[in-house]
Amino acid sequence: MLVRLSTATAFICILSGAALAQGAAKPTDPQIAHIAYTAGQLDIEAAKQALSKSTNTDVRAFAEGMVGDHTAVNKQALDLVTKLKVTPEDNDTSRALTKAAADERAELSKLSGTDFDKAYIANEVAYHKTVNGALETTLIPSAGNPELKGLLQTGLKIFQGHEQHAEKVAAELK
Amino acid sequence: MLPGRYLPLIMLWHGHEFRPGTGGNNSSYNRQDHLLAAEINARAGDMVTSINKDIVAHTATVHGGFDVAIEMNTSASLVLTKAGIVEYYCRFHPT
């Protein structure tokens, strides 16, 4: 529980820190594309870890959904940046997300059974909450290209569904 | 089964467009938004087509019944064979 809470808190600090740092210079489209793509890939990796460890039907169904949806959304993102000739640019927010996700995966790897399921799903709730918040308050408002903004808005609706799905699974695990 | 007898179809689905096909039913319902529930009426013998215009895959699933995967930019149809309430949900997005 402590581990989970601290990880969620770390994410929030990272993203709000990034938002603050970007207060003067908001993220550029190449940076926004990189952050959104990275966030999706990290959730796919988390789901793959869950699929390798969990035997719970609901948890596995959720994880399979994450792999399917984030793969599909990121394919759209790659197609769009190719069309727009935008090269995604690595940045502090992407790096911080990647580091935090690696730390979380390491923590989750120590757990098994129901302990793993609960921790994975709790982190998914926190992760989607944080990333969705960042999309709403920073990434979508900062996006310059209308097509990029549109894809982020479509993604947000899908990811809000993920947050609700994770909350439902979390409630069932209790 | 009687002509004029309507089947309430409760759509608990998102990212789809629902379009009753031929069969004498003039009702139609278009749906492209996410997250909100929808409901349409159709009659026995009607074909209901779901067009997935979303950017992710969905399913048309009924507990203990059918389970059809619908990839993006594809559609799936079913013909209603009897009167009754059909509750759909998407297995990938069950909220």
Boltz contact constraints between the chains, C-beta under 6 A:
constraints:
  - contact:
      token1: [A, 65]
      token2: [B, 92]
      max_distance: 6.0
  - contact:
      token1: [A, 68]
      token2: [B, 57]
      max_distance: 6.0
  - contact:
      token1: [A, 69]
      token2: [B, 56]
      max_distance: 6.0
  - contact:
      token1: [A, 72]
      token2: [B, 55]
      max_distance: 6.0
  - contact:
      token1: [A, 72]
      token2: [B, 56]
      max_distance: 6.0
  - contact:
      token1: [A, 76]
      token2: [B, 55]
      max_distance: 6.0
  - contact:
      token1: [A, 157]
      token2: [B, 34]
      max_distance: 6.0
  - contact:
      token1: [A, 158]
      token2: [B, 56]
      max_distance: 6.0
  - contact:
      token1: [A, 161]
      token2: [B, 93]
      max_distance: 6.0
  - contact:
      token1: [A, 161]
      token2: [B, 95]
      max_distance: 6.0
  - contact:
      token1: [A, 164]
      token2: [B, 95]
      max_distance: 6.0
  - contact:
      token1: [A, 165]
      token2: [B, 95]
      max_distance: 6.0
  - contact:
      token1: [A, 168]
      token2: [B, 95]
      max_distance: 6.0
